[in-house]
Amino acid sequence: MAEITAKIFRFDPSTDRAPRYETYKVPAEESMTILEILRYIRRNLDRTLSFRDYICYKGICANCLVSVDGKPLRGCSTRVNPGETITVEPVFEHPIVKDLVVDFGFYAQGEEVGYLIKKGALIKKLQSP
């Protein structure tokens, strides 16, 4: 069976002195998304791997954004073919929480400033005469 080779950035600031890369071989008969590769690794090879999964189920939220071979890409929609080797890293413009998980910052800002549209505001507007 063909394989995809994934070189994954690993770093836990609370315990590690320096970042490192670990290489994993993922069996693949057809192309896989980056997230499918990461899920396979966590499920079958290394349960300690941390990454953000998608939350929108549509490929638009960018929660799964990672750097693949130096390019920021969505993990849910970026496909890799069998036989390819990729390097997956966190998006380095943001502080690293653990491995591929970064602090995007805008999540915390959303909590501080509240919702831009309050729940039910559009319904009230549409129902008013």
N, C-alpha and C positions, 0 to 999 in steps of 0.2 A: 504494500500500500504506500502511496505517496505521502509526503509529510510537508508541513509548513514549519520552518524554523523561526522561533520568536525569541529575540534577545530583549529581555524585559528589564527596565530600570527598577531597582529595589532600594528603598531607603526608608527607615523609620527614625525620624529625628530624635525620638525619645530614648532610643536604645543604640542606634548605630553611630559610629564615629565618622563614617564616610559612605557615600553611595556606592553601589556596585551594580553589575549586570548579571543576570542569570539567563541561561539559554535553555529553551524547552523545545522539544519536538512534538508536534501535534499531528496525528494522523488525519489525512484529508484526501478524499476522493474527488471533491469538487471545491470550488472557491468557498471561503468562509469570511464572515465579517470579523473585524478586530474583536468585537465583543464576544462573538462565538468562540474565538481563539482563547480569549482571556477567561471566559466561563469554563472552557474545557480544562485549562491549566488549573484553575482554582478547584474544580470538582474532582479532577483525576490525578493531578501531579503535585500541587502545592496549595494547601488550604489557607496559607497565610497571605497569599497575594491579595492586595487591596486595589480596587479600581471603582470608578463610578459607572453604574449601569445607566441606561437611558430611562427617562421618566415620562416622556411624551408619547411613546409608541408610534411616532410619526417621523422621526428623524429631524426634528426642528428645534429641540430644546438645547442642544449642545452640552448637556450634562455629561455626556460620554466623550467629550473632546480630549484627545490625546495627541501627542506628537509622534507621527509615524515616519521614520527615516527623515526626521528634521522638519516635517510639514505638519501643521496643526490640522487634524482631520477628525470627523465624527466616527467614533468606533462602531456605531450601529449601522452605518451605510458604506464604510470603506471595506472593499473586498480584497482578499489575498488569495492567489492561486497556489495550488499544490506545487511544491518544488521551490517556492520563493522563500527568501530570508528577509525578515523585517526587524527593525529596532523600534521598540515602543517605549516612549518616555512621557513624563508628565509635561504639561504645557508650562514652560519654565518662567513665564511672566508672573506666575502666582506662587505663593508660599506652598511648600510641599507638606501635606498632612501625613501621608504614608504612601509609599510606592507611587502609584499613578494618580492618587487622590490629591487634588490641590484645593486650596481655599480660594474660590472664585471671588469672594468678597461681596458680590452683588446679592448673594443669599442673605448675608447679615444685614446689608443695607435695606433689603426688602422688609426685614423684621423691624428695623428701626423706623422707617418712614411709613410703614403700613401699606395696605393695598392701594393701588392707584384708582381702582374702581371698587367701591364698597359692595359687598355681597347684597344682591337684590336691588341695587341702584338702577340698573337698566330695566328691570321688571317694573319698578315703580314709575319710571319715566314713560315706558310704553303703555302703562295702564292709565296714566293721568289724561284727562280730556284735553 
